[in-house]
Amino acid sequence: MPAELNLPPPADGPPAPLRNRPGTVVTEDRPGTTPTEYGNAHTPALVYPGMDRTRIRLNNTVFEGRNNAYLLDGATPTLIDTGVSMPDTRSELVAGLSEAGVAVSDLDRILLTHWHADHSGLAGELAAEADATVFAHEADVPLVAGDDDAFAEVRALRERRFAEWGIPPDKQAELAAFRTEFEGAAGESVAVEPLTDGDRIAAGDAELSVVHLPGHAAGLAAFEVTAVDGAAPDSAEAFVGDAILPQYTPNVGGADLRVDGPLAQYVDSLGRLAARDLDRAWPGHRDPIDDPAGRISEIRTHHVDRTRRVVDTLREHGPADAWTVSAHLFGDLHEVHILHGPGEAFAHLDHLEREGVVERDGSDYRLVDLDPDVPALFPNARY
């Protein structure tokens, strides 16, 4: 796979202040998190009751936190997400599988929640070793598969966005150096079978339904448990990738530059996920979320509050590009946050432009409604 990385916001370690993370923490205490999960010490795979399901926690020294891979054992041994393609991560994944009594060669299929390297990086080499089939939502298939044309389009879009956002040349160079440092994390090319919203797929002894949730990534998909051993499940659960996270809000705007109207799409996806009325969500980072509806409501409110801050910034400082707005929101940005900071600012500015609150002149956004009803810009949000 070409060395194209789109890196996640921090997903482990003690929470950082809201100002400094475009990722980003809403508050320091979130349902589903435990302080003992901070740090990078190896912990064993965790086996959960009910269907034969194991959460394998993977250290992620390439980026900024642990990933979760999920093994569903049974008639169709299935792995959901893989972690980055790095030797230490692979060793931990293999050890986690072994603790659950499964070898890589036993895997029948690999389901990917989205194309980012920390979720898909090991898919190619695992699929080759196991002769397993890899599945992803059709919107992300070309990037997971390592299609050269798809990555060329991403590079062209990135160049255009960086110019529009006003990212200074020295910051672009810093980001490029950071990407180069981890060129291997995206892993090997692999054949990928496409999934679409509503598809059903066997995994372990369960049946999963594909729920398309674009925003953080164009092809982000959750996998909802619809049957176990042919019967209705005891509780409503889904493997949600980075659609919602227990401590950080998934980045929108910078995490996948292909997404058109990223904030609106993401908020709509939150509404779709809330409508599933889940009892538990299994995220791509950190611990299970035992109140998905409550967490979704918190994330919606967070984006309303951030939009207010963007409006306040333009009101106080005048017209500005996305990079300048991100500086007011997050302060000085480094490494991956050089992408995610202005990307997050852009997502909110773009939403305000579409709603007629701001006008764009070149790269600068100018406030034309000095006192907008911000909550009304999010009709699906709950307060």
ChimeraX attribute file (.defattr): number of C-alpha atoms within 10 A of each C-alpha:
attribute: neighborCount
match mode: 1-to-1
recipient: residues
	/A:1	20
	/A:2	19
	/A:3	17
	/A:4	21
	/A:5	21
	/A:6	20
	/A:7	22
	/A:8	23
	/A:9	24
	/A:10	26
	/A:11	27
	/A:12	24
	/A:13	16
	/A:14	14
	/A:15	19
	/A:16	17
	/A:17	13
	/A:18	16
	/A:19	15
	/A:20	18
	/A:21	23
	/A:22	30
	/A:23	23
	/A:24	25
	/A:25	26
	/A:26	22
	/A:27	14
	/A:28	12
	/A:29	13
	/A:30	16
	/A:31	16
	/A:32	20
	/A:33	19
	/A:34	14
	/A:35	11
	/A:36	8
	/A:37	17
	/A:38	16
	/A:39	14
	/A:40	15
	/A:41	9
	/A:42	10
	/A:43	13
	/A:44	16
	/A:45	23
	/A:46	14
	/A:47	16
	/A:48	10
	/A:49	7
	/A:50	10
	/A:51	19
	/A:52	17
	/A:53	21
	/A:54	22
	/A:55	24
	/A:56	28
	/A:57	26
	/A:58	29
	/A:59	25
	/A:60	19
	/A:61	13
	/A:62	16
	/A:63	20
	/A:64	18
	/A:65	22
	/A:66	26
	/A:67	27
	/A:68	26
	/A:69	27
	/A:70	28
	/A:71	27
	/A:72	22
	/A:73	24
	/A:74	15
	/A:75	13
	/A:76	16
	/A:77	21
	/A:78	26
	/A:79	29
	/A:80	26
	/A:81	28
	/A:82	29
	/A:83	31
	/A:84	29
	/A:85	26
	/A:86	19
	/A:87	11
	/A:88	14
	/A:89	24
	/A:90	20
	/A:91	12
	/A:92	20
	/A:93	24
	/A:94	17
	/A:95	18
	/A:96	25
	/A:97	25
	/A:98	13
	/A:99	16
	/A:100	21
	/A:101	10
	/A:102	16
	/A:103	14
	/A:104	20
	/A:105	13
	/A:106	17
	/A:107	24
	/A:108	20
	/A:109	23
	/A:110	26
	/A:111	27
	/A:112	30
	/A:113	32
	/A:114	30
	/A:115	27
	/A:116	27
	/A:117	27
	/A:118	31
	/A:119	28
	/A:120	29
	/A:121	29
	/A:122	26
	/A:123	34
	/A:124	26
	/A:125	16
	/A:126	25
	/A:127	22
	/A:128	15
	/A:129	12
	/A:130	15
	/A:131	15
	/A:132	21
	/A:133	20
	/A:134	26
	/A:135	23
	/A:136	27
	/A:137	29
	/A:138	20
	/A:139	21
	/A:140	24
	/A:141	24
	/A:142	21
	/A:143	27
	/A:144	33
	/A:145	23
	/A:146	22
	/A:147	15
	/A:148	13
	/A:149	11
	/A:150	15
	/A:151	17
	/A:152	13
	/A:153	11
	/A:154	17
	/A:155	14
	/A:156	10
	/A:157	14
	/A:158	17
	/A:159	11
	/A:160	11
	/A:161	19
	/A:162	19
	/A:163	13
	/A:164	16
	/A:165	23
	/A:166	16
	/A:167	18
	/A:168	12
	/A:169	11
	/A:170	9
	/A:171	15
	/A:172	17
	/A:173	12
	/A:174	15
	/A:175	17
	/A:176	14
	/A:177	12
	/A:178	15
	/A:179	19
	/A:180	13
	/A:181	10
	/A:182	17
	/A:183	15
	/A:184	20
	/A:185	26
	/A:186	30
	/A:187	24
	/A:188	22
	/A:189	19
	/A:190	23
	/A:191	17
	/A:192	25
	/A:193	14
	/A:194	15
	/A:195	22
	/A:196	16
	/A:197	16
	/A:198	13
	/A:199	14
	/A:200	17
	/A:201	16
	/A:202	18
	/A:203	25
	/A:204	23
	/A:205	20
	/A:206	26
	/A:207	20
	/A:208	23
	/A:209	20
	/A:210	24
	/A:211	26
	/A:212	26
	/A:213	28
	/A:214	26
	/A:215	31
	/A:216	28
	/A:217	30
	/A:218	24
	/A:219	27
	/A:220	27
	/A:221	30
	/A:222	28
	/A:223	28
	/A:224	24
	/A:225	24
	/A:226	21
	/A:227	18
	/A:228	19
	/A:229	13
	/A:230	10
	/A:231	10
	/A:232	13
	/A:233	16
	/A:234	13
	/A:235	12
	/A:236	16
	/A:237	22
	/A:238	24
	/A:239	25
	/A:240	25
	/A:241	27
	/A:242	28
	/A:243	28
	/A:244	23
	/A:245	29
	/A:246	31
	/A:247	28
	/A:248	27
	/A:249	27
	/A:250	27
	/A:251	29
	/A:252	29
	/A:253	28
	/A:254	31
	/A:255	26
	/A:256	24
	/A:257	21
	/A:258	18
	/A:259	20
	/A:260	15
	/A:261	17
	/A:262	29
	/A:263	26
	/A:264	21
	/A:265	19
	/A:266	25
	/A:267	22
	/A:268	20
	/A:269	22
	/A:270	24
	/A:271	19
	/A:272	15
	/A:273	24
	/A:274	16
	/A:275	10
	/A:276	15
	/A:277	13
	/A:278	18
	/A:279	15
	/A:280	19
	/A:281	29
	/A:282	28
	/A:283	25
	/A:284	28
	/A:285	26
	/A:286	24
	/A:287	20
	/A:288	20
	/A:289	24
	/A:290	18
	/A:291	16
	/A:292	26
	/A:293	20
	/A:294	13
	/A:295	23
	/A:296	24
	/A:297	17
	/A:298	19
	/A:299	23
	/A:300	23
	/A:301	18
	/A:302	17
	/A:303	19
	/A:304	20
	/A:305	15
	/A:306	17
	/A:307	21
	/A:308	17
	/A:309	16
	/A:310	23
	/A:311	24
	/A:312	15
	/A:313	19
	/A:314	22
	/A:315	16
	/A:316	9
	/A:317	11
	/A:318	12
	/A:319	19
	/A:320	20
	/A:321	23
	/A:322	27
	/A:323	26
	/A:324	21
	/A:325	27
	/A:326	28
	/A:327	16
	/A:328	16
	/A:329	22
	/A:330	19
	/A:331	15
	/A:332	13
	/A:333	19
	/A:334	15
	/A:335	17
	/A:336	24
	/A:337	24
	/A:338	23
	/A:339	26
	/A:340	28
	/A:341	32
	/A:342	30
	/A:343	27
	/A:344	29
	/A:345	29
	/A:346	28
	/A:347	25
	/A:348	27
	/A:349	29
	/A:350	24
	/A:351	20
	/A:352	23
	/A:353	17
	/A:354	14
	/A:355	13
	/A:356	13
	/A:357	22
	/A:358	23
	/A:359	19
	/A:360	15
	/A:361	11
	/A:362	9
	/A:363	16
	/A:364	20
	/A:365	23
	/A:366	21
	/A:367	24
	/A:368	14
	/A:369	14
	/A:370	13
	/A:371	12
	/A:372	17
	/A:373	11
	/A:374	16
	/A:375	17
	/A:376	11
	/A:377	17
	/A:378	18
	/A:379	10
	/A:380	16
	/A:381	20
	/A:382	12
	/A:383	8
